Amino acid sequence: MAIDRSNQQARLHLPQPLIDPTFSGFSSGLRPGRGTHDAVRTAPQYAQGVIG
């Protein structure tokens, strides 16, 4: 199990610097320092057209 987790993390860290800049600035999922709580907090503003 720990080996699988290590492999997942290694695969994430290799392409992340290349792919991360292509995400929207409003993207929260699976991004360093951002998470679902950030998405839930900004969703009402996004839905009202205040951001995005």
N, C-alpha and C positions, 0 to 999 in steps of 0.2 A: 504494500500500500504506500509506504513512504517513497519507494522508488518511482511509483507512478506519479506521485505529487512532484517529485524532483524533476521528472521528465516534463511534466506540464509546465512548471515554472521556467525551465530552460527554454522550452519552445515559445513561451510567451515573451521572454525578455529579448530574444534575438530579433524578431520582426517588429516589436512594438515601437521603437524609435522611427522606423520607416513608415508605419501605418498610422500611428497616433495623430500626426499633423493633418491627415486627410479627414478626420472626424469633425463634425460640426462643433463649434464652441459650446453649444447647448447640450451636447451628448454627455450623459452621466454614466451609463452602464459600462461596467468593466474597465473603467479608466482610473489610473492612479489618483488618489485623493478625491475621488468622486464616487457616489454610490446611489442607491435607490432613494435614500432620504433626500438627496439633492434634487433628484428628478421629481419626486412628489411635491417638494416645496415650490419648484418653479412651474409645475404643470398648469396651475390656474392662470398664471400670467401668460404662458404660451398659448393657452386656449383662448384667452381674451384678445390676443394679438398684441399685447404689450411688449413682448419680446419675440424674436424670431422673425 
